[in-house]
Amino acid sequence: MADTLEAWTDFNVAMAGATAALAGLLIVAMSVNIREIMSSAALPARAGAAIAALVLALVASALGLVPGQPSIAYGIEVGLAALVAGAFQVVAMRAVGREHYGRAGLRAARSLLGLLPIGAYVTGAGLVLAGSIGMGLGAMAAGAILAVVVAIVIAWVVLVEVLR
């Protein structure tokens, strides 16, 4: 595991820095409109899901930098982090489902979007635990990239909805 994970060091360093910076920027951007966000039924949960996706990518990348980490430990840690982020997404999905505006299909798409990075991380953790370390790390890399994209999209929706 150490050699395989060591090959991902540059990626993990880049993702840890990028996701930490982006999470901080999103928190600041949302704090400017916190009163409006908190007055909505769904926007706080969406904001939480966006930040949770970035924190998941940050945690997974940081854990990937731990020297000499056994593969089973890494798989378990990332799997648990994905489940925590998934809890935030479930809350957001329920909040979006209770919204009374917009088409049902669009609400479902908004909800399912947040599951993409979590699914990639759960899949990656499962593959690492099953012994397919290279494939698992690849799935986790996809999860990191999806987390950034999905978090930006969700954050954009939150910030735009504030002005409606």
C-alpha positions, -999 to 999 in steps of 0.1 A, spaced: 0 0 0 27 25 9 43 24 -25 10 26 -43 -3 54 -21 31 72 -23 26 75 -60 -5 96 -53 13 121 -30 14 150 -54 -23 145 -62 -32 143 -25 -11 174 -17 -28 194 -45 -63 182 -35 -58 189 2 -47 224 -5 -73 231 -31 -103 217 -11 -92 235 21 -90 268 3 -123 263 -16 -141 252 16 -129 284 33 -139 306 4 -174 290 3 -179 295 40 -169 332 37 -192 336 6 -221 320 24 -215 339 56 -221 372 37 -257 360 30 -262 339 61 -294 355 72 -311 348 38 -297 313 37 -309 305 71 -344 318 63 -348 291 37 -359 256 44 -335 239 21 -305 262 16 -287 256 49 -288 218 42 -275 224 7 -247 246 19 -238 220 45 -237 192 18 -215 213 -4 -190 220 24 -192 183 36 -182 172 1 -152 194 2 -143 183 37 -146 147 25 -121 153 -2 -98 172 22 -99 144 48 -93 116 23 -64 135 7 -49 143 41 -52 107 52 -36 96 20 -5 116 31 0 97 64 33 79 61 32 41 62 -5 39 65 -18 3 60 -43 0 32 -70 -15 54 -68 15 77 -69 40 48 -99 22 33 -118 22 66 -110 58 73 -121 70 39 -152 49 40 -162 63 74 -155 99 62 -177 92 32 -206 80 54 -204 112 75 -205 133 43 -233 111 31 -253 120 62 -251 157 53 -262 148 17 -292 128 30 -303 158 51 -300 180 20 -319 155 -2 -348 155 23 -348 193 24 -348 196 -14 -376 170 -15 -397 192 7 -393 222 -16 -426 232 -31 -412 250 -62 -396 236 -93 -402 204 -112 -399 171 -94 -373 158 -119 -351 189 -113 -354 185 -75 -344 148 -79 -314 157 -101 -303 183 -76 -305 157 -48 -287 130 -67 -258 153 -78 -245 154 -43 -243 116 -41 -217 114 -69 -185 121 -49 -198 101 -20 -205 71 -42 -170 74 -57 -154 75 -23 -174 46 -10 -166 26 -41 -129 35 -37 -128 25 -1 -145 -8 -8 -120 -15 -36 -91 -7 -14 -105 -30 14 -110 -57 -12 -73 -55 -23 -77 -36 -55 -57 -7 -42 -49 10 -75 -85 9 -87 -97 21 -53 -73 50 -53 -84 59 -88 -121 59 -77 -111 81 -48 -94 105 -72 -125 106 -92 -144 113 -59 -121 142 -51 -126 158 -85 -163 152 -83 -164 167 -48 -149 199 -61 -172 202 -91 -204 192 -71 -196 215 -42 -191 244 -66 -224 237 -84 -243 233 -51 -228 264 -36 -236 283 -68 -273 272 -65 -274 282 -28 -259 317 -36 -282 322 -66 -313 310 -47 -306 337 -20 -313 363 -46 -346 349 -58 
